[in-house]
Amino acid sequence: MNVYRTRGVCSQAIEYEVQDGVVHNVKFIGGCSGNTQGVAALVEGMKVDEVISRLEGINCGGRGTSCPDQLAKALKAAQ
């Protein structure tokens, strides 16, 4: 299990696994529960590069980042 400490968003961390280039078991710690559960469910079983390309750069409330963007950053950092 990988743990990424988020920055600039409501969630504090993201737990996730990558097996053979595929994302599994994403769990956001904190944040908007419904939204983060939705993101986690949508990316389950998706290739890492696809998740990054879809989520990178999403902005929440003018913060310059978002929980989905933080997941993309976590996955990029782990590559």
All heavy atoms as a GROMACS GRO file, in nm:
protein
  576
    1MET      N    1   0.085  -0.118   0.000
    1MET     CA    2   0.000   0.000   0.000
    1MET      C    3   0.089   0.124   0.000
    1MET      O    4   0.178   0.136   0.083
    1MET     CB    5  -0.090  -0.002   0.123
    1MET     CG    6  -0.183   0.115   0.138
    1MET     SD    7  -0.322   0.126   0.025
    1MET     CE    8  -0.413  -0.020   0.063
    2ASN      N    9   0.065   0.213  -0.093
    2ASN     CA   10   0.135   0.341  -0.098
    2ASN      C   11   0.051   0.446  -0.027
    2ASN      O   12  -0.072   0.440  -0.030
    2ASN     CB   13   0.154   0.386  -0.244
    2ASN     CG   14   0.241   0.291  -0.321
    2ASN    OD1   15   0.356   0.269  -0.286
    2ASN    ND2   16   0.187   0.233  -0.427
    3VAL      N   17   0.118   0.542   0.036
    3VAL     CA   18   0.050   0.653   0.102
    3VAL      C   19   0.112   0.782   0.052
    3VAL      O   20   0.233   0.800   0.055
    3VAL     CB   21   0.062   0.646   0.256
    3VAL    CG1   22  -0.005   0.766   0.321
    3VAL    CG2   23   0.003   0.517   0.309
    4TYR      N   24   0.027   0.873   0.003
    4TYR     CA   25   0.071   1.002  -0.047
    4TYR      C   26   0.008   1.110   0.039
    4TYR      O   27  -0.114   1.114   0.055
    4TYR     CB   28   0.028   1.018  -0.194
    4TYR     CG   29   0.069   1.148  -0.256
    4TYR    CD1   30   0.197   1.167  -0.307
    4TYR    CD2   31  -0.021   1.254  -0.268
    4TYR    CE1   32   0.235   1.286  -0.366
    4TYR    CE2   33   0.015   1.374  -0.328
    4TYR     CZ   34   0.144   1.388  -0.376
    4TYR     OH   35   0.182   1.508  -0.435
    5ARG      N   36   0.089   1.198   0.095
    5ARG     CA   37   0.040   1.310   0.176
    5ARG      C   38   0.002   1.424   0.080
    5ARG      O   39   0.087   1.478   0.010
    5ARG     CB   40   0.148   1.359   0.273
    5ARG     CG   41   0.192   1.253   0.371
    5ARG     CD   42   0.086   1.225   0.473
    5ARG     NE   43   0.125   1.110   0.554
    5ARG     CZ   44   0.041   1.032   0.618
    5ARG    NH1   45  -0.088   1.056   0.614
    5ARG    NH2   46   0.083   0.930   0.687
    6THR      N   47  -0.125   1.458   0.080
    6THR     CA   48  -0.174   1.560  -0.012
    6THR      C   49  -0.136   1.701   0.034
    6THR      O   50  -0.103   1.723   0.151
    6THR     CB   51  -0.327   1.550  -0.025
    6THR    OG1   52  -0.385   1.565   0.104
    6THR    CG2   53  -0.369   1.416  -0.086
    7ARG      N   54  -0.144   1.794  -0.058
    7ARG     CA   55  -0.113   1.934  -0.030
    7ARG      C   56  -0.217   2.023  -0.097
    7ARG      O   57  -0.250   2.005  -0.214
    7ARG     CB   58   0.025   1.971  -0.087
    7ARG     CG   59   0.139   1.898  -0.018
    7ARG     CD   60   0.271   1.918  -0.094
    7ARG     NE   61   0.371   1.824  -0.048
    7ARG     CZ   62   0.388   1.701  -0.097
    7ARG    NH1   63   0.310   1.656  -0.192
    7ARG    NH2   64   0.482   1.622  -0.050
    8GLY      N   65  -0.271   2.120  -0.023
    8GLY     CA   66  -0.362   2.219  -0.079
    8GLY      C   67  -0.505   2.175  -0.099
    8GLY      O   68  -0.581   2.242  -0.168
    9VAL      N   69  -0.543   2.059  -0.041
    9VAL     CA   70  -0.680   2.010  -0.055
    9VAL      C   71  -0.735   1.967   0.081
    9VAL      O   72  -0.662   1.962   0.180
    9VAL     CB   73  -0.687   1.890  -0.153
    9VAL    CG1   74  -0.650   1.934  -0.294
    9VAL    CG2   75  -0.598   1.776  -0.109
   10CYS      N   76  -0.862   1.935   0.085
   10CYS     CA   77  -0.927   1.896   0.211
   10CYS      C   78  -0.882   1.760   0.261
   10CYS      O   79  -0.874   1.739   0.382
   10CYS     CB   80  -1.078   1.896   0.193
   10CYS     SG   81  -1.147   2.058   0.151
   11SER      N   82  -0.855   1.667   0.170
   11SER     CA   83  -0.808   1.535   0.216
   11SER      C   84  -0.664   1.548   0.266
   11SER      O   85  -0.589   1.634   0.220
   11SER     CB   86  -0.818   1.432   0.104
   11SER     OG   87  -0.732   1.465  -0.002
   12GLN      N   88  -0.628   1.462   0.361
   12GLN     CA   89  -0.493   1.468   0.418
   12GLN      C   90  -0.397   1.372   0.349
   12GLN      O   91  -0.276   1.394   0.349
   12GLN     CB   92  -0.495   1.434   0.568
   12GLN     CG   93  -0.568   1.534   0.653
   12GLN     CD   94  -0.711   1.489   0.680
   12GLN    OE1   95  -0.745   1.372   0.672
   12GLN    NE2   96  -0.797   1.584   0.712
   13ALA      N   97  -0.450   1.263   0.295
   13ALA     CA   98  -0.364   1.161   0.234
   13ALA      C   99  -0.446   1.075   0.139
   13ALA      O  100  -0.570   1.074   0.144
   13ALA     CB  101  -0.301   1.073   0.341
   14ILE      N  102  -0.374   1.002   0.054
   14ILE     CA  103  -0.436   0.906  -0.037
   14ILE      C  104  -0.360   0.775  -0.022
   14ILE      O  105  -0.237   0.772  -0.034
   14ILE     CB  106  -0.429   0.952  -0.184
   14ILE    CG1  107  -0.488   1.092  -0.200
   14ILE    CG2  108  -0.501   0.850  -0.274
   14ILE    CD1  109  -0.461   1.154  -0.336
   15GLU      N  110  -0.433   0.669   0.004
   15GLU     CA  111  -0.375   0.535   0.005
   15GLU      C  112  -0.413   0.470  -0.127
   15GLU      O  113  -0.527   0.486  -0.175
   15GLU     CB  114  -0.431   0.452   0.120
   15GLU     CG  115  -0.397   0.507   0.257
   15GLU     CD  116  -0.462   0.428   0.369
   15GLU    OE1  117  -0.554   0.346   0.342
   15GLU    OE2  118  -0.424   0.451   0.484
   16TYR      N  119  -0.321   0.394  -0.186
   16TYR     CA  120  -0.350   0.328  -0.313
   16TYR      C  121  -0.249   0.217  -0.339
   16TYR      O  122  -0.143   0.213  -0.276
   16TYR     CB  123  -0.348   0.428  -0.429
   16TYR     CG  124  -0.212   0.487  -0.453
   16TYR    CD1  125  -0.126   0.434  -0.549
   16TYR    CD2  126  -0.165   0.594  -0.378
   16TYR    CE1  127   0.001   0.486  -0.568
   16TYR    CE2  128  -0.040   0.646  -0.397
   16TYR     CZ  129   0.043   0.592  -0.493
   16TYR     OH  130   0.168   0.643  -0.511
   17GLU      N  131  -0.284   0.131  -0.432
   17GLU     CA  132  -0.193   0.025  -0.476
   17GLU      C  133  -0.183   0.031  -0.629
   17GLU      O  134  -0.279   0.069  -0.696
   17GLU     CB  135  -0.245  -0.113  -0.436
   17GLU     CG  136  -0.247  -0.135  -0.287
   17GLU     CD  137  -0.304  -0.271  -0.248
   17GLU    OE1  138  -0.311  -0.360  -0.335
   17GLU    OE2  139  -0.341  -0.286  -0.132
   18VAL      N  140  -0.068  -0.007  -0.680
   18VAL     CA  141  -0.048  -0.022  -0.823
   18VAL      C  142   0.011  -0.160  -0.844
   18VAL      O  143   0.113  -0.194  -0.784
   18VAL     CB  144   0.047   0.086  -0.880
   18VAL    CG1  145   0.075   0.060  -1.028
   18VAL    CG2  146  -0.012   0.225  -0.861
   19GLN      N  147  -0.056  -0.239  -0.927
   19GLN     CA  148  -0.009  -0.374  -0.959
   19GLN      C  149  -0.005  -0.386  -1.111
   19GLN      O  150  -0.107  -0.368  -1.178
   19GLN     CB  151  -0.102  -0.480  -0.901
   19GLN     CG  152  -0.108  -0.478  -0.750
   19GLN     CD  153  -0.216  -0.569  -0.696
   19GLN    OE1  154  -0.298  -0.622  -0.769
   19GLN    NE2  155  -0.217  -0.585  -0.565
   20ASP      N  156   0.113  -0.413  -1.164
   20ASP     CA  157   0.132  -0.428  -1.309
   20ASP      C  158   0.078  -0.308  -1.386
   20ASP      O  159   0.014  -0.323  -1.491
   20ASP     CB  160   0.066  -0.557  -1.359
   20ASP     CG  161   0.126  -0.681  -1.294
   20ASP    OD1  162   0.250  -0.685  -1.274
   20ASP    OD2  163   0.049  -0.773  -1.261
   21GLY      N  164   0.102  -0.188  -1.332
   21GLY     CA  165   0.060  -0.066  -1.401
   21GLY      C  166  -0.087  -0.032  -1.390
   21GLY      O  167  -0.136   0.055  -1.462
   22VAL      N  168  -0.159  -0.102  -1.301
   22VAL     CA  169  -0.302  -0.081  -1.286
   22VAL      C  170  -0.332  -0.036  -1.143
   22VAL      O  171  -0.277  -0.089  -1.046
   22VAL     CB  172  -0.380  -0.212  -1.318
   22VAL    CG1  173  -0.528  -0.195  -1.295
   22VAL    CG2  174  -0.353  -0.254  -1.462
   23VAL      N  175  -0.421   0.063  -1.129
   23VAL     CA  176  -0.455   0.123  -1.000
   23VAL      C  177  -0.561   0.040  -0.928
   23VAL      O  178  -0.661  -0.001  -0.988
   23VAL     CB  179  -0.507   0.267  -1.020
   23VAL    CG1  180  -0.549   0.330  -0.889
   23VAL    CG2  181  -0.402   0.352  -1.090
   24HIS      N  182  -0.539   0.019  -0.797
   24HIS     CA  183  -0.633  -0.057  -0.715
   24HIS      C  184  -0.642   0.006  -0.575
   24HIS      O  185  -0.549   0.069  -0.528
   24HIS     CB  186  -0.586  -0.202  -0.697
   24HIS     CG  187  -0.581  -0.279  -0.823
   24HIS    ND1  188  -0.693  -0.325  -0.887
   24HIS    CD2  189  -0.476  -0.319  -0.898
   24HIS    CE1  190  -0.658  -0.391  -0.995
   24HIS    NE2  191  -0.526  -0.388  -1.006
   25ASN      N  192  -0.755  -0.017  -0.510
   25ASN     CA  193  -0.776   0.013  -0.368
   25ASN      C  194  -0.743   0.156  -0.328
   25ASN      O  195  -0.678   0.181  -0.227
   25ASN     CB  196  -0.695  -0.085  -0.282
   25ASN     CG  197  -0.732  -0.228  -0.310
   25ASN    OD1  198  -0.849  -0.261  -0.321
   25ASN    ND2  199  -0.632  -0.314  -0.325
   26VAL      N  200  -0.791   0.252  -0.406
   26VAL     CA  201  -0.770   0.394  -0.373
   26VAL      C  202  -0.862   0.432  -0.258
   26VAL      O  203  -0.980   0.399  -0.257
   26VAL     CB  204  -0.798   0.485  -0.495
   26VAL    CG1  205  -0.792   0.631  -0.455
   26VAL    CG2  206  -0.702   0.454  -0.607
   27LYS      N  207  -0.804   0.500  -0.160
   27LYS     CA  208  -0.882   0.548  -0.046
   27LYS      C  209  -0.828   0.686  -0.006
   27LYS      O  210  -0.710   0.700   0.024
   27LYS     CB  211  -0.870   0.453   0.072
   27LYS     CG  212  -0.951   0.498   0.192
   27LYS     CD  213  -0.938   0.402   0.308
   27LYS     CE  214  -1.016   0.454   0.428
   27LYS     NZ  215  -0.992   0.375   0.547
   28PHE      N  216  -0.915   0.786  -0.009
   28PHE     CA  217  -0.879   0.920   0.034
   28PHE      C  218  -0.905   0.929   0.184
   28PHE      O  219  -1.009   0.885   0.232
   28PHE     CB  220  -0.963   1.025  -0.038
   28PHE     CG  221  -0.927   1.043  -0.182
   28PHE    CD1  222  -0.976   0.957  -0.280
   28PHE    CD2  223  -0.843   1.146  -0.221
   28PHE    CE1  224  -0.943   0.974  -0.413
   28PHE    CE2  225  -0.810   1.164  -0.355
   28PHE     CZ  226  -0.861   1.078  -0.451
   29ILE      N  227  -0.813   0.987   0.257
   29ILE     CA  228  -0.828   1.011   0.400
   29ILE      C  229  -0.873   1.156   0.415
   29ILE      O  230  -0.797   1.248   0.387
   29ILE     CB  231  -0.696   0.987   0.476
   29ILE    CG1  232  -0.636   0.851   0.441
   29ILE    CG2  233  -0.718   1.002   0.626
   29ILE    CD1  234  -0.725   0.732   0.462
   30GLY      N  235  -0.996   1.175   0.458
   30GLY     CA  236  -1.053   1.310   0.467
   30GLY      C  237  -1.108   1.354   0.333
   30GLY      O  238  -1.120   1.276   0.239
   31GLY      N  239  -1.145   1.478   0.326
   31GLY     CA  240  -1.201   1.533   0.202
   31GLY      C  241  -1.350   1.512   0.193
   31GLY      O  242  -1.416   1.468   0.288
   32CYS      N  243  -1.406   1.542   0.078
   32CYS     CA  244  -1.550   1.528   0.053
   32CYS      C  245  -1.579   1.381   0.024
   32CYS      O  246  -1.551   1.332  -0.085
   32CYS     CB  247  -1.592   1.614  -0.065
   32CYS     SG  248  -1.554   1.789  -0.043
   33SER      N  249  -1.634   1.313   0.120
   33SER     CA  250  -1.647   1.167   0.117
   33SER      C  251  -1.712   1.114  -0.010
   33SER      O  252  -1.660   1.022  -0.073
   33SER     CB  253  -1.725   1.120   0.240
   33SER     OG  254  -1.736   0.980   0.239
   34GLY      N  255  -1.824   1.168  -0.049
   34GLY     CA  256  -1.893   1.119  -0.169
   34GLY      C  257  -1.809   1.136  -0.294
   34GLY      O  258  -1.799   1.045  -0.377
   35ASN      N  259  -1.748   1.253  -0.308
   35ASN     CA  260  -1.667   1.279  -0.427
   35ASN      C  261  -1.543   1.191  -0.431
   35ASN      O  262  -1.509   1.135  -0.536
   35ASN     CB  263  -1.625   1.427  -0.433
   35ASN     CG  264  -1.742   1.517  -0.461
   35ASN    OD1  265  -1.841   1.477  -0.521
   35ASN    ND2  266  -1.732   1.641  -0.416
   36THR      N  267  -1.475   1.178  -0.319
   36THR     CA  268  -1.352   1.098  -0.319
   36THR      C  269  -1.382   0.950  -0.336
   36THR      O  270  -1.307   0.879  -0.403
   36THR     CB  271  -1.268   1.124  -0.193
   36THR    OG1  272  -1.346   1.097  -0.077
   36THR    CG2  273  -1.216   1.267  -0.190
   37GLN      N  274  -1.495   0.903  -0.281
   37GLN     CA  275  -1.534   0.764  -0.305
   37GLN      C  276  -1.567   0.742  -0.452
   37GLN      O  277  -1.536   0.636  -0.508
   37GLN     CB  278  -1.656   0.727  -0.220
   37GLN     CG  279  -1.625   0.710  -0.074
   37GLN     CD  280  -1.750   0.673   0.004
   37GLN    OE1  281  -1.815   0.574  -0.027
   37GLN    NE2  282  -1.785   0.756   0.102
   38GLY      N  283  -1.629   0.840  -0.514
   38GLY     CA  284  -1.661   0.831  -0.656
   38GLY      C  285  -1.536   0.824  -0.741
   38GLY      O  286  -1.527   0.741  -0.833
   39VAL      N  287  -1.440   0.910  -0.714
   39VAL     CA  288  -1.314   0.908  -0.788
   39VAL      C  289  -1.246   0.773  -0.770
   39VAL      O  290  -1.200   0.712  -0.867
   39VAL     CB  291  -1.220   1.023  -0.743
   39VAL    CG1  292  -1.080   1.006  -0.801
   39VAL    CG2  293  -1.278   1.157  -0.783
   40ALA      N  294  -1.241   0.725  -0.647
   40ALA     CA  295  -1.176   0.597  -0.618
   40ALA      C  296  -1.243   0.483  -0.696
   40ALA      O  297  -1.174   0.396  -0.753
   40ALA     CB  298  -1.179   0.569  -0.468
   41ALA      N  299  -1.375   0.482  -0.700
   41ALA     CA  300  -1.447   0.376  -0.772
   41ALA      C  301  -1.422   0.385  -0.922
   41ALA      O  302  -1.406   0.283  -0.990
   41ALA     CB  303  -1.597   0.386  -0.742
   42LEU      N  304  -1.417   0.506  -0.976
   42LEU     CA  305  -1.398   0.523  -1.120
   42LEU      C  306  -1.259   0.481  -1.167
   42LEU      O  307  -1.244   0.432  -1.278
   42LEU     CB  308  -1.427   0.668  -1.160
   42LEU     CG  309  -1.574   0.708  -1.154
   42LEU    CD1  310  -1.588   0.859  -1.171
   42LEU    CD2  311  -1.654   0.634  -1.260
   43VAL      N  312  -1.158   0.502  -1.085
   43VAL     CA  313  -1.021   0.469  -1.129
   43VAL      C  314  -0.982   0.325  -1.099
   43VAL      O  315  -0.879   0.277  -1.146
   43VAL     CB  316  -0.915   0.566  -1.070
   43VAL    CG1  317  -0.946   0.710  -1.109
   43VAL    CG2  318  -0.902   0.551  -0.920
   44GLU      N  319  -1.062   0.252  -1.022
   44GLU     CA  320  -1.032   0.112  -0.990
   44GLU      C  321  -1.015   0.031  -1.118
   44GLU      O  322  -1.102   0.032  -1.206
   44GLU     CB  323  -1.143   0.051  -0.904
   44GLU     CG  324  -1.124  -0.094  -0.871
   44GLU     CD  325  -1.001  -0.123  -0.785
   44GLU    OE1  326  -0.962  -0.037  -0.702
   44GLU    OE2  327  -0.946  -0.233  -0.800
   45GLY      N  328  -0.900  -0.035  -1.131
   45GLY     CA  329  -0.872  -0.119  -1.246
   45GLY      C  330  -0.823  -0.045  -1.369
   45GLY      O  331  -0.801  -0.105  -1.474
   46MET      N  332  -0.805   0.085  -1.358
   46MET     CA  333  -0.760   0.167  -1.471
   46MET      C  334  -0.607   0.173  -1.475
   46MET      O  335  -0.542   0.169  -1.370
   46MET     CB  336  -0.817   0.310  -1.455
   46MET     CG  337  -0.806   0.396  -1.577
   46MET     SD  338  -0.879   0.562  -1.549
   46MET     CE  339  -1.052   0.523  -1.560
   47LYS      N  340  -0.551   0.181  -1.593
   47LYS     CA  341  -0.406   0.193  -1.606
   47LYS      C  342  -0.360   0.328  -1.549
   47LYS      O  343  -0.429   0.428  -1.563
   47LYS     CB  344  -0.365   0.180  -1.752
   47LYS     CG  345  -0.385   0.041  -1.808
   47LYS     CD  346  -0.316   0.025  -1.940
   47LYS     CE  347  -0.327  -0.116  -1.990
   47LYS     NZ  348  -0.248  -0.212  -1.918
   48VAL      N  349  -0.242   0.326  -1.489
   48VAL     CA  350  -0.186   0.444  -1.424
   48VAL      C  351  -0.183   0.563  -1.519
   48VAL      O  352  -0.226   0.673  -1.485
   48VAL     CB  353  -0.045   0.415  -1.367
   48VAL    CG1  354   0.025   0.543  -1.327
   48VAL    CG2  355  -0.053   0.318  -1.251
   49ASP      N  356  -0.131   0.543  -1.640
   49ASP     CA  357  -0.118   0.654  -1.735
   49ASP      C  358  -0.254   0.714  -1.772
   49ASP      O  359  -0.265   0.835  -1.793
   49ASP     CB  360  -0.044   0.609  -1.861
   49ASP     CG  361   0.102   0.579  -1.834
   49ASP    OD1  362   0.157   0.630  -1.733
   49ASP    OD2  363   0.163   0.506  -1.914
   50GLU      N  364  -0.356   0.632  -1.780
   50GLU     CA  365  -0.491   0.680  -1.811
   50GLU      C  366  -0.545   0.765  -1.696
   50GLU      O  367  -0.604   0.870  -1.718
   50GLU     CB  368  -0.585   0.562  -1.839
   50GLU     CG  369  -0.726   0.603  -1.874
   50GLU     CD  370  -0.739   0.663  -2.013
   50GLU    OE1  371  -0.645   0.654  -2.094
   50GLU    OE2  372  -0.846   0.721  -2.040
   51VAL      N  373  -0.525   0.720  -1.573
   51VAL     CA  374  -0.570   0.797  -1.457
   51VAL      C  375  -0.500   0.933  -1.456
   51VAL      O  376  -0.566   1.037  -1.439
   51VAL     CB  377  -0.542   0.722  -1.324
   51VAL    CG1  378  -0.575   0.809  -1.204
   51VAL    CG2  379  -0.621   0.592  -1.320
   52ILE      N  380  -0.370   0.934  -1.476
   52ILE     CA  381  -0.294   1.060  -1.476
   52ILE      C  382  -0.347   1.152  -1.584
   52ILE      O  383  -0.373   1.271  -1.559
   52ILE     CB  384  -0.143   1.034  -1.492
   52ILE    CG1  385  -0.090   0.963  -1.367
   52ILE    CG2  386  -0.068   1.164  -1.519
   52ILE    CD1  387   0.051   0.907  -1.383
   53SER      N  388  -0.366   1.102  -1.705
   53SER     CA  389  -0.408   1.189  -1.816
   53SER      C  390  -0.548   1.244  -1.795
   53SER      O  391  -0.577   1.357  -1.835
   53SER     CB  392  -0.400   1.115  -1.950
   53SER     OG  393  -0.500   1.017  -1.960
   54ARG      N  394  -0.634   1.171  -1.727
   54ARG     CA  395  -0.771   1.218  -1.703
   54ARG      C  396  -0.782   1.315  -1.586
   54ARG      O  397  -0.866   1.405  -1.587
   54ARG     CB  398  -0.865   1.101  -1.679
   54ARG     CG  399  -0.893   1.019  -1.803
   54ARG     CD  400  -0.978   0.899  -1.769
   54ARG     NE  401  -1.003   0.819  -1.887
   54ARG     CZ  402  -1.122   0.809  -1.946
   54ARG    NH1  403  -1.225   0.874  -1.898
   54ARG    NH2  404  -1.136   0.734  -2.053
   55LEU      N  405  -0.700   1.296  -1.482
   55LEU     CA  406  -0.717   1.371  -1.358
   55LEU      C  407  -0.620   1.487  -1.339
   55LEU      O  408  -0.650   1.580  -1.264
   55LEU     CB  409  -0.707   1.277  -1.237
   55LEU     CG  410  -0.807   1.161  -1.232
   55LEU    CD1  411  -0.790   1.083  -1.103
   55LEU    CD2  412  -0.949   1.211  -1.247
   56GLU      N  413  -0.506   1.481  -1.403
   56GLU     CA  414  -0.403   1.583  -1.382
   56GLU      C  415  -0.455   1.720  -1.424
   56GLU      O  416  -0.514   1.736  -1.530
   56GLU     CB  417  -0.279   1.548  -1.462
   56GLU     CG  418  -0.161   1.638  -1.436
   56GLU     CD  419  -0.036   1.587  -1.504
   56GLU    OE1  420  -0.044   1.541  -1.620
   56GLU    OE2  421   0.070   1.594  -1.440
   57GLY      N  422  -0.437   1.818  -1.336
   57GLY     CA  423  -0.472   1.957  -1.367
   57GLY      C  424  -0.612   1.998  -1.327
   57GLY      O  425  -0.649   2.114  -1.343
   58ILE      N  426  -0.692   1.906  -1.273
   58ILE     CA  427  -0.826   1.944  -1.226
   58ILE      C  428  -0.810   2.038  -1.106
   58ILE      O  429  -0.733   2.012  -1.016
   58ILE     CB  430  -0.909   1.820  -1.188
   58ILE    CG1  431  -0.940   1.738  -1.314
   58ILE    CG2  432  -1.037   1.860  -1.116
   58ILE    CD1  433  -1.012   1.608  -1.287
   59ASN      N  434  -0.884   2.148  -1.111
   59ASN     CA  435  -0.872   2.254  -1.011
   59ASN      C  436  -0.999   2.258  -0.926
   59ASN      O  437  -1.109   2.249  -0.979
   59ASN     CB  438  -0.852   2.387  -1.084
   59ASN     CG  439  -0.825   2.502  -0.992
   59ASN    OD1  440  -0.815   2.489  -0.871
   59ASN    ND2  441  -0.815   2.619  -1.051
   60CYS      N  442  -0.985   2.273  -0.796
   60CYS     CA  443  -1.099   2.281  -0.705
   60CYS      C  444  -1.098   2.418  -0.635
   60CYS      O  445  -1.005   2.447  -0.560
   60CYS     CB  446  -1.092   2.169  -0.601
   60CYS     SG  447  -1.227   2.172  -0.482
   61GLY      N  448  -1.198   2.498  -0.660
   61GLY     CA  449  -1.215   2.624  -0.589
   61GLY      C  450  -1.100   2.721  -0.602
   61GLY      O  451  -1.072   2.794  -0.507
   62GLY      N  452  -1.031   2.720  -0.714
   62GLY     CA  453  -0.920   2.813  -0.736
   62GLY      C  454  -0.794   2.780  -0.658
   62GLY      O  455  -0.704   2.862  -0.646
   63ARG      N  456  -0.785   2.659  -0.607
   63ARG     CA  457  -0.668   2.619  -0.528
   63ARG      C  458  -0.548   2.581  -0.614
   63ARG      O  459  -0.438   2.562  -0.562
   63ARG     CB  460  -0.704   2.498  -0.440
   63ARG     CG  461  -0.807   2.529  -0.337
   63ARG     CD  462  -0.844   2.406  -0.260
   63ARG     NE  463  -0.945   2.441  -0.162
   63ARG     CZ  464  -0.997   2.358  -0.077
   63ARG    NH1  465  -0.959   2.231  -0.077
   63ARG    NH2  466  -1.088   2.397   0.008
   64GLY      N  467  -0.571   2.561  -0.742
   64GLY     CA  468  -0.462   2.518  -0.829
   64GLY      C  469  -0.440   2.368  -0.826
   64GLY      O  470  -0.353   2.315  -0.894
   65THR      N  471  -0.521   2.298  -0.750
   65THR     CA  472  -0.515   2.152  -0.740
   65THR      C  473  -0.651   2.103  -0.692
   65THR      O  474  -0.743   2.182  -0.672
   65THR     CB  475  -0.400   2.104  -0.648
   65THR    OG1  476  -0.384   1.962  -0.661
   65THR    CG2  477  -0.423   2.142  -0.503
   66SER      N  478  -0.664   1.973  -0.678
   66SER     CA  479  -0.788   1.910  -0.630
   66SER      C  480  -0.752   1.771  -0.580
   66SER      O  481  -0.639   1.724  -0.600
   66SER     CB  482  -0.889   1.899  -0.744
   66SER     OG  483  -0.838   1.812  -0.844
   67CYS      N  484  -0.846   1.704  -0.518
   67CYS     CA  485  -0.820   1.566  -0.476
   67CYS      C  486  -0.788   1.476  -0.597
   67CYS      O  487  -0.692   1.399  -0.591
   67CYS     CB  488  -0.935   1.512  -0.394
   67CYS     SG  489  -0.948   1.589  -0.230
   68PRO      N  490  -0.863   1.486  -0.709
   68PRO     CA  491  -0.824   1.406  -0.825
   68PRO      C  492  -0.685   1.441  -0.877
   68PRO      O  493  -0.606   1.352  -0.912
   68PRO     CB  494  -0.932   1.438  -0.928
   68PRO     CG  495  -1.051   1.479  -0.848
   68PRO     CD  496  -0.993   1.551  -0.728
   69ASP      N  497  -0.652   1.570  -0.881
   69ASP     CA  498  -0.518   1.612  -0.924
   69ASP      C  499  -0.411   1.558  -0.830
   69ASP      O  500  -0.304   1.515  -0.875
   69ASP     CB  501  -0.512   1.765  -0.930
   69ASP     CG  502  -0.377   1.817  -0.976
   69ASP    OD1  503  -0.334   1.783  -1.088
   69ASP    OD2  504  -0.313   1.893  -0.898
   70GLN      N  505  -0.440   1.555  -0.701
   70GLN     CA  506  -0.343   1.502  -0.605
   70GLN      C  507  -0.321   1.352  -0.628
   70GLN      O  508  -0.210   1.303  -0.614
   70GLN     CB  509  -0.390   1.527  -0.461
   70GLN     CG  510  -0.380   1.674  -0.420
   70GLN     CD  511  -0.237   1.720  -0.408
   70GLN    OE1  512  -0.161   1.671  -0.326
   70GLN    NE2  513  -0.198   1.814  -0.493
   71LEU      N  514  -0.426   1.279  -0.667
   71LEU     CA  515  -0.409   1.138  -0.702
   71LEU      C  516  -0.318   1.123  -0.822
   71LEU      O  517  -0.228   1.038  -0.824
   71LEU     CB  518  -0.544   1.071  -0.726
   71LEU     CG  519  -0.540   0.925  -0.768
   71LEU    CD1  520  -0.463   0.838  -0.669
   71LEU    CD2  521  -0.681   0.872  -0.792
   72ALA      N  522  -0.337   1.208  -0.923
   72ALA     CA  523  -0.248   1.206  -1.040
   72ALA      C  524  -0.104   1.233  -0.998
   72ALA      O  525  -0.011   1.165  -1.044
   72ALA     CB  526  -0.295   1.307  -1.144
   73LYS      N  527  -0.083   1.330  -0.910
   73LYS     CA  528   0.051   1.361  -0.862
   73LYS      C  529   0.112   1.242  -0.786
   73LYS      O  530   0.230   1.211  -0.800
   73LYS     CB  531   0.050   1.485  -0.773
   73LYS     CG  532   0.022   1.615  -0.846
   73LYS     CD  533   0.022   1.732  -0.750
   73LYS     CE  534  -0.016   1.863  -0.815
   73LYS     NZ  535   0.045   1.895  -0.939
   74ALA      N  536   0.030   1.176  -0.705
   74ALA     CA  537   0.077   1.060  -0.630
   74ALA      C  538   0.124   0.951  -0.725
   74ALA      O  539   0.231   0.891  -0.706
   74ALA     CB  540  -0.035   1.007  -0.540
   75LEU      N  541   0.044   0.923  -0.826
   75LEU     CA  542   0.080   0.819  -0.922
   75LEU      C  543   0.204   0.854  -1.003
   75LEU      O  544   0.288   0.768  -1.029
   75LEU     CB  545  -0.040   0.790  -1.014
   75LEU     CG  546  -0.162   0.730  -0.945
   75LEU    CD1  547  -0.281   0.727  -1.039
   75LEU    CD2  548  -0.131   0.591  -0.892
   76LYS      N  549   0.216   0.982  -1.041
   76LYS     CA  550   0.337   1.024  -1.113
   76LYS      C  551   0.460   1.010  -1.026
   76LYS      O  552   0.566   0.966  -1.073
   76LYS     CB  553   0.322   1.170  -1.158
   76LYS     CG  554   0.236   1.187  -1.281
   76LYS     CD  555   0.230   1.331  -1.323
   76LYS     CE  556   0.339   1.356  -1.426
   76LYS     NZ  557   0.321   1.487  -1.493
   77ALA      N  558   0.449   1.047  -0.901
   77ALA     CA  559   0.563   1.039  -0.808
   77ALA      C  560   0.608   0.895  -0.787
   77ALA      O  561   0.725   0.870  -0.761
   77ALA     CB  562   0.528   1.104  -0.675
   78ALA      N  563   0.514   0.802  -0.796
   78ALA     CA  564   0.546   0.661  -0.770
   78ALA      C  565   0.605   0.590  -0.893
   78ALA      O  566   0.656   0.480  -0.880
   78ALA     CB  567   0.420   0.588  -0.726
   79GLN      N  568   0.600   0.654  -1.009
   79GLN     CA  569   0.651   0.590  -1.131
   79GLN      C  570   0.800   0.586  -1.136
   79GLN      O  571   0.870   0.664  -1.088
   79GLN     CB  572   0.598   0.661  -1.256
   79GLN     CG  573   0.453   0.634  -1.280
   79GLN     CD  574   0.404   0.694  -1.411
   79GLN    OE1  575   0.437   0.806  -1.447
   79GLN    NE2  576   0.323   0.618  -1.481
   0.00000   0.00000   0.00000
